[in-house]
Amino acid sequence: MTRNMTMTFSRDVGTSPSCLEYSWVPTGARRHILLDAGSPEGSETDAFADDYYPSQVQVYVLCDGNQSAMGWQFPSGPPRGKVVGASVTVSHQQKQVVGKVWFVDGSTAAEERKLDQFARKCPEPQS
């Protein structure tokens, strides 16, 4: 039996291509969500065994136009619970990104991170 988990990547301004490279901790399997210019949101759904729950999300690189972030894990600190879904939202106006996770018990945890005011190169997804 498998269970699906979804990562949603969204932004308030979608005038340029954007990317998110992330993994569910502790799997380390890098995943990519690529957004075309004009596309405000995308998602990736992964199948896991019914008894597997990640504890956090690792962002390797996020690039959206001339703003980016790198090397970020949320929620920070020790694992707090069993994660069942996550989102990463870019706010150009506030120059920040918010990572949010949903836990199996229905609670959530969200963290903000300032965006660097320069672009980074997005890695190409491995096939």
C-alpha positions in Angstrom: 0.0 0.0 0.0 1.1 3.5 -0.8 0.2 7.0 0.4 0.7 10.2 -1.6 2.3 13.4 -0.3 2.2 16.7 -2.2 4.7 19.6 -2.3 3.1 22.8 -3.6 5.4 25.6 -4.9 3.7 29.0 -5.4 4.6 32.7 -5.8 2.9 36.1 -5.9 4.6 37.3 -9.1 5.1 34.9 -12.0 6.9 36.9 -14.6 10.0 34.7 -15.0 10.8 31.0 -14.9 11.2 29.6 -11.4 12.4 26.4 -9.8 12.5 24.6 -6.5 14.8 21.6 -5.8 13.9 19.9 -2.5 13.7 16.5 -0.8 11.7 14.9 2.0 13.9 14.4 5.0 15.4 11.8 5.5 15.0 10.3 2.0 17.4 12.7 0.3 15.8 12.0 -3.1 16.0 15.3 -4.9 12.7 16.5 -6.5 12.1 19.4 -8.8 9.2 21.8 -9.5 9.7 24.0 -12.4 7.4 26.9 -13.2 7.2 28.7 -16.5 6.9 32.4 -16.8 3.3 33.4 -16.1 2.6 30.2 -14.0 1.9 31.1 -10.4 1.9 27.5 -8.9 2.9 24.0 -9.4 3.1 20.8 -7.4 4.7 17.4 -7.2 3.1 14.3 -5.7 5.2 11.5 -4.3 4.1 8.0 -3.3 5.4 6.6 0.0 4.8 3.4 1.9 1.9 3.7 4.3 4.1 3.5 7.3 6.7 6.1 6.1 6.5 9.7 7.1 9.2 12.3 6.6 10.0 14.7 9.4 11.2 17.8 7.5 11.8 19.3 4.0 15.2 20.2 2.7 15.3 23.0 0.1 18.5 22.7 -1.9 17.9 25.7 -4.2 14.9 28.0 -5.0 15.3 30.5 -7.7 12.5 32.9 -8.8 13.8 35.7 -11.2 16.4 37.7 -9.4 15.6 36.3 -5.9 16.7 33.0 -4.5 17.4 30.9 -1.4 19.7 27.9 -0.8 20.4 25.3 1.8 17.3 25.6 4.0 15.5 22.9 6.1 12.1 23.4 7.7 10.8 23.1 10.2 14.2 23.8 11.8 15.4 22.0 14.8 14.7 18.4 15.8 11.8 16.5 14.1 8.4 17.5 15.5 6.1 14.9 14.0 5.1 13.0 11.0 4.8 15.3 7.9 2.0 14.6 5.4 2.4 17.5 3.0 4.3 20.8 2.5 4.3 24.1 0.6 6.9 26.7 -0.4 5.5 30.2 -1.1 7.6 33.1 -2.5 6.6 36.6 -1.7 8.4 39.1 -3.9 6.8 42.0 -2.1 8.1 40.9 1.3 11.3 39.5 -0.2 10.8 36.2 1.7 9.9 32.6 1.3 7.6 30.7 3.6 7.9 26.9 4.1 5.0 25.2 5.7 4.4 21.5 6.6 1.3 19.7 7.7 1.6 16.9 10.3 -0.5 13.7 10.5 -2.3 15.1 13.7 -3.6 18.1 11.7 -1.2 20.7 13.1 1.1 22.8 11.0 4.5 24.6 11.3 5.6 27.5 9.1 8.9 29.3 8.8 10.0 32.4 6.9 13.3 33.0 5.3 14.6 36.1 3.6 15.3 35.8 -0.1 18.8 36.6 -1.4 18.5 39.5 -3.9 20.3 37.6 -6.7 19.6 34.7 -9.0 21.0 31.2 -8.7 21.1 28.5 -11.3 18.6 25.8 -11.0 20.0 22.3 -11.4 18.5 20.2 -14.1 16.3 17.3 -13.0 18.0 13.9 -13.3 16.0 11.3 -15.2 
